[in-house]
Amino acid sequence: MNSVKKNRKRKIKDYSKYDFLDMEYHGIFYKKGKIKIDTKRLSKTNWVCTHLIEKINAIPRNSAYFIPNRKTRYEYRCNIFSDRINELRSLWENELKHTVNTIKTPEQIGEQAFDLDISFGILDHGECETVRAMESFRRSREYDFLLSMIYAQYIHIIGSVMESVQIEVFEMEGCQMTFSGKKEIEKVTLEKFGIKIKDIQNYHLYERFYALWNFLKHNSKLSYEGTREIFPEILNETEFKNGSFSLKYLKLSEQTIIDVLNDLDLFFKCYCEVVFKENTEEASWNYDHYFLRELKIWKEGMENPLGIPPYT
């Protein structure tokens, strides 16, 4: 028994030989292409990735060292889906949303008409107010259509991007994809993984997105009926005539974009948990490159805390 204790003592790492900026000083070692972490040392130095100590220690392991589950971020398929969805969110919030705000509102058009007429001095104030109201009213329908058109175009982009991601992920899983679409994804999920996609939690969110997207694309009675059955709250109360322009029958808004992205994000998290057996919470950090990146950020901050650019 005493000899065992002595052996253990001899294995204790001498951290004094490392510099404070070395990853080894903090109990993080990178050898043979893999990370291993001495969590006791990491919590003791209290500098790098300490927000993960409790999460790391909650994962059962047979070693004193914690070894991340994967090497790279995209070895978790859920991260591919979530990153693409977050890119779409960012594009909307930081770029395209501002485009919407540049479109002149009915109120702005009415105000322009009022200012123009009042400056000429031909019409009295009451007549200028009437012109303002008329021009605002004329603009309302056009304005609503322009907004709906932008929202619809972005829904098309979302659909296209998400289908490309589905093909990418299935190809990574060894599936030869010649076609993408809801039915094809359902088929591959069943044949390759033995899982009925309809049994996955939040499948209805995925289904209603496709119903909306199909109606936007096809403008048919069949696609309208499918949307009315699966996603009725997105429709106006107007009876649809086959071949009519679908955009006139949809209540699209910025909230629609936000909801669609949130719905798809939620569904694909559930999908990856069931089909690829992934822990989507751990997937955000439980891989080697996460710790290497965090170390790099921390080290740069310690070496240049004020963020002053180097001399050129």
HELIX and SHEET records of a PDB file:
HELIX    1   1 ASN A    2  ARG A   10  1                                   9    
HELIX    2   2 TYR A   15  LYS A   17  5                                   3    
HELIX    3   3 MET A   23  HIS A   26  5                                   4    
HELIX    4   4 THR A   39  THR A   45  1                                   7    
HELIX    5   5 THR A   50  LEU A   52  5                                   3    
HELIX    6   6 ILE A   53  ASN A   57  1                                   5    
HELIX    7   7 ARG A   73  GLU A   75  5                                   3    
HELIX    8   8 ARG A   77  LEU A   91  1                                  15    
HELIX    9   9 TRP A   92  LEU A   96  3                                   5    
HELIX   10  10 LYS A   97  THR A  102  1                                   6    
HELIX   11  11 PRO A  106  PHE A  120  1                                  15    
HELIX   12  12 HIS A  125  MET A  172  1                                  48    
HELIX   13  13 LYS A  182  PHE A  193  1                                  12    
HELIX   14  14 ILE A  197  ASP A  199  5                                   3    
HELIX   15  15 TYR A  203  HIS A  218  1                                  16    
HELIX   16  16 LYS A  221  ILE A  230  1                                  10    
HELIX   17  17 PRO A  232  ILE A  234  5                                   3    
HELIX   18  18 SER A  246  TYR A  249  5                                   4    
HELIX   19  19 GLU A  254  VAL A  275  1                                  22    
HELIX   20  20 GLU A  282  SER A  284  5                                   3    
HELIX   21  21 ASP A  288  GLU A  303  1                                  16    
SHEET    1   A 3 ILE A  28  LYS A  31  0                                        
SHEET    2   A 3 LYS A  34  ASP A  38 -1                                        
SHEET    3   A 3 TYR A  65  PHE A  66 -1                                        
END                                                                             
